[in-house]
């Protein structure tokens, strides 16, 4: 599950997907097993539809931003 300070969480059911880490902490890979997996938006307000992701391998990057102190992961 992707965590957010504002409660804007997303998740993919574990049975449908596999995550693989890399040497870069800001990059991982998502493998969808089967015809598709659903990316669920888990928030009770200001929500959007569940997104259907087709079978395949996807590169996932954590969003970063530059600040005067250096690079940091973006927070909602």
Secondary structure as UniProt FT lines:
FT   TURN            5..6
FT   STRAND          9..12
FT   HELIX           14..16
FT   STRAND          17..21
FT   TURN            25..26
FT   STRAND          27..42
FT   STRAND          51..61
FT   STRAND          64..67
FT   TURN            68..69
FT   STRAND          70..73
//
